[in-house]
């Protein structure tokens, strides 16, 4: 099967499963119109589209491997942020939620923001406010991200976060809110299936990275650049990101040392807030 044959093959698979297009589209977090265009070959599905469709249909693993191999015929795909804006950030959060739910291991590297799964409502609102959204769009994006955070408490998953120290000092919200955000990270770090590590400024740097990325099950990597989100699926490229993640992990602090580092920064924000009162 090649990528051109993928849409019609997905349609036949759906019909064989006995599922209605409406139910599959809802489970895949896409419009029924988009699913129809994919199934009729009018548009080419992304790797993420295919994964969500197959997950919605609940197909066996061996069949999923075959279809995903065809979807990965193009190793890297780019979705411009202007298209995400047109789609709606709330819908985008739903799509990411579907990807997170289908993954057993999620590894997040963040050199610029607190990872979305660890953000407080105030922090995430500040993030989305910088995208010049209407109040309705802003509320929808925040509620969508909050819904995603249920994955943080799924003990069937392994969640690993690597955050650079400057992220903890980046003043996206006032000092008191930053202190609350750092406390939230500390609390999340106590969950048994969650591993949070901080790359300290004092550590000798053997790695460099100009952007954040998320690795899901060593299968796909999503990368955020200034103009677009990239989906990387070639195993050779995915392995590069795994090595990058592991390299940062080796110099990061975890456990008690990590919490002490965060607590020191948090206390600085609290003292600042008290001095301003």
PyMOL commands that set and color helices and strands:
alter all, ss='L'
color gray80, all
select helices_A, chain A and resi 3-17+21-27+32-39+47-57+61-71+81-87+89-102+116-118+121-129+135-153+165-169+175-188+235-251+255-276
alter helices_A, ss='H'
color red, helices_A
select strands_A, chain A and resi 76-80+105-110+158-164+194-199+213-216+220-224+228-232
alter strands_A, ss='S'
color yellow, strands_A
deselect
rebuild
show_as cartoon
